[in-house]
Amino acid sequence: MSGGARRVARDRPPWWVLALFLLPAVALYTLFVVYPLVSALQYSMFSWQGTQRLGFAGLDNFAHLFGGVYGDRLWRAFGHNLAFFAGTMLVQTTLGLAFAVLLRHTRAGRRFLQAAYVLPHLVSPIVVGYLWSLMLSPQFGAVNAALRAVGLDALALPWTGDPALALPTLILVNAWQWIGFPMLLFSAALAAIPPEYEEAARVDGASGWQAFRTVTLPLLVPAIGIVTVLTFIGNMNVLDLVYAMQGSQGAPAGATDVLGLLFYRTAFNNPDPGAVGQASALAVVMFVFIFGVSIAATRVLRRREAQLR
């Protein structure tokens, strides 16, 4: 062992000191993450009479979850979650990257613009949902009033009352709130790219767009991967914004129903005495799907990053 390695080993604190500092975080993580997950899995395997646990039910709760009318609601909500993710990812990532690139070349007012884009990200989705539901109101909402004021009466629509418009409207509101998150990540990733790379491409005759597409964009793959995975997790768990704007039934006519609302109704608005087992089964299915897809996507993105090195 070299002198430097021996010095590092000597200066490293003993294992019990590291364990002592990690113990509070591990305890909180176990209490608020691990224990609820294990409990949900356990509850999903039993039959229930209200809050009284009965006998072992095996996979009966999962079979009930995917069968009959309940199964139709599950797949419809799942499709809405996927559309929510795809739409949010498209709008939020595209505009976030565009704003990050523009701010990179902007001097005057950069800090103000960064703060303005990030500010909605700091507000609770419940508050954002209630504010936008008021602004989009067909009777007294500011959005339709502004459209009528400039002569665009034909565009003054019932944004959250039309089944064809409700989900796209929620996607745009969600993207508006979270657009500051990818913008910050892309700004940090752009700042880490040496300017010599683009300059070399320019010297070789590439235009600004060609230099960005062939040099800068591939180097942003790690940041794009992080944004994709975190956006997927957040949108597959979305509840508060949809609840605030459309209620627990996913109005109108279930057009905005998502898995989070379905879980809420199953757990708290369900007359079935076995609601605890059914809700726990739904929670387990959501966790397995989101966790599995996130792990798979992370591995694919890591392989892509390794190819770029």
N, C-alpha and C positions, 0 to 999 in steps of 0.2 A: 504494500500500500504506500502511495507517495505521501510526501509531507503535506500537500494540500488536502488530500483525501482524509488523512488522519486528523488534520485540524478541523475539517468540517464535521467529522464524526465526533470529535471531542466537544465541539461547540453545540452540537444538537442536544436539545433537552431530552430527558428520559421519557420513556413511553408513557409513564403514568401521568406526567405533566400534560402531554398531548391529549391523553384520554380525558383528563379533568376538564380541559378547555372544550373538548368536543362533546362532552356529556350533555350540557344543556340543549345544544342543537339536536343531538340524537334523540333526547327525551321528547322534545317538542315535536319532532318529525314523527316519532313513533306514536305519540298521543293523537296527533291531528291528521296523520296520513295513513300510517300502517294499520293502526287499530280500526279506523272506520272501514278500510278496504277489507280486512279480514272479517270484520263483523258483517259487512254486506254479503260477502261470500257465504258465511255461515247462515245468515238469515234466509238467503235464497234457497237453501237446501231443506227448509222446514215448511210445514203448513202452519197457518196462523188463524186464530180467532180473535180479531182485533189486535190487541197487544199481547195476547197470551200465545205462547209458542206451543204447538201441538207436536205431532209425530214427524219423523223424517219423511220428506217428500221427494227426495232425489232431484230429478230434473223436471218435475211436474210444473213448477213455476215458470221455467223457461219454455216448456211446451205451450202453456197457456199464453205466454207472452207473444209467441210467434204464430199462434193459431187464431182462426176466426176473425171477427171484427177487430179485435185488438191487434192482430198481426197487420191488417190493412193500415191502421193508424200508425203503427210502428214504421212500416216501410215508407209511408207518405212523409212522416216527420224526418226520417233518415234522408230522403231525397231533398227535403228542404234544407237540411243541414249541409249537404253536399253543395247545393246551389248557393247557399250562404257563403260557404268557404270559397268556391270558385269565383263568385262575383266580387267578394271582398278582396281576394287575392289579386284579381285582375286590376281593379280600380286602385286599391291601396298601394300595391307594389309599383305599378306603372307611374302613378302620380308621385309617390314617395321618391322613386329614383329620379324622376324628372326634376322635382324640387331640389333634391340633393345636388344634382349636377348644376342646376342654375345658381344655387346659393354658393357653390364652390367658386364660381366666377363672378360673384357679386360682392362688392365691398360695402356700399352704402346700405344701411338698414339690415345687414345680415342677421345680427343678433335679435332684432325685433321680429323679423320674419320667422326665424327659428322658434322663438318663444310663441309666436302666434300659431304656428302649425302644431306645436307640441301641447299647447294649453288644453285643447279638448281631451287629449289623452289622460290628463290629470283629473278630469271630472268623472264622477260616478256614472256608469251607464244608466242607472235608474234616473238620475237627474237629466242626462242627455235625452233619454227616451221621453220623459214628460215634457221637456222643452220643445222637442221636435213635434210631438203630437199636438201641442198647441199651435206651433207655427204652421203646421200642415193642415189645420182644421179647415174644412170647406167653407164654413160660415164666417169665421173671424180670424183665420190664420194669416200671418204676415206674408207667406209665400204666395198664396192665391191673390191676396190684396195687391201685392207688388206686380204680379202678372197682369191683373186687370188695369192697374194704373198706367201701364205702358202699352195697353191695347191688345194684350195677348189673352183675351178672355177664353179662347178655345183651349188654352193650356192650363186654365184654372180647374184642375181635376180633383176628384176625391182620392187623394194619393194613398191614404191608408184604408179607404173604404171599398175600393175596387179590387176584387180578387186577383186581377191580372197585374195590378200596379203595386199591391201591398208589399209583396216580398222584395221586388227590385227597389222599392223605396227604403225599406229597412236595410237592405244591403248598402245603399248609398250613404245612409245615415251612419251605419257601422263603419264604413270605410272612412267617412269624414272624421269620425272621432279618433280612429287609430292610425291615421295617415302619418302622424308625427313619429310613430315608433319606427317604421322602416326608413323614414327619412333620416333619423339620427344614426341608425346602423349604416346606411349607405354613405352618409357623410363621413363617418369614421373610417369606413373601408376605402373611400376615395382619397381621404387624406393620407392613408398608408401606402398608396400607389405612387412610386417615384414618377415625377413629371417627365423624366428622360424617356420613359417608354413611349408616351404619346409623341414626344418630340422626334424620336427615331422613326416612328411611323409616318409622321409628317414629312420628314426628310426623304423617305422612300416614295413619296408622292401620294400618300393616302389623304383623303379628305377628312374633315372633322368627324363626320358620321362613321366613316370607315375605320378611323383610328379608335373611336369609342366601341364600335361593334366587334372589332377583331382583337383589340388590346385591353381596353378597360373592362368591358362587360365580362369576358371570361375570368378576370381577376376578382370580380364581384360575386362569383359563384358561392363562396363560403357564406357571405352575408345574405345572399338570396336564399340559401338553404336554411339558415337560421330563421329568417322571416317566414318562410314557407311552413316549417314545422311548428313554430309558435302560433302562427295564424290558424293552422289546421286545428291545433289543440284548443285554442280559444273559441273558434267558430263551431266546433263540434260540441262544445259545452255551453254555447250561448243560451242565456235565459233572461237575464235582467233587462236588457234593452227591448227584447221582444215582448216581455211581460209588461213593461212600462208603456209601450206604444199600442199593443194589441190585446192585452189581457191574457188570462190563463188558458183561454180556448183557442188562441191563435187565430183570431178574427182577421178578415171576414171569411166565414164558412171554412175555417181550418186552413186557409191559404198560407198562413205564416206559422203553422204549428211546427215545432221543432222538438228534438228529443228531450231537451231540458224541460219544456212545458209538459210533455207527455209524462215524464218522471214526476213532476210536481202534482199533476192531476192524479196519477196512480197512487202516490203516497198520501195526499192530503184531501183530495176531492173524490175519493173512490168509495162507493157504498159496499163494495165486496169485502167481507171480513178477512180475506186473505191478502189485503192490500200490502202489508209489510213484506211478505214474501215476493209478490209480483214486482213491487218497486225495487227491492233489493236485486232481483234478477235483472231488471233493466239497468240498474247501476253497474252490475258486473259486466253485462254485455257492452255497455258504453266504454267502460274502462279497458276491457280486453281489446276492443277494436281500436280505440284511440292510441293506447299504448303500443299495440302491435304495429300499426301503420307508422307511428312516430319512430319506433326503433328501426323499422325497415327503411324508411326514408332517410334517416340519419346515416345508416350504413351506406346507402347508395351515394349520398352526397359526399361522404368521406372518401369513397373510391374515386369520385369525380375530382375532388380536391387533390388526391394523390396523383392523378393523371396530369394535373396542371403543373405540378412541381418539377 
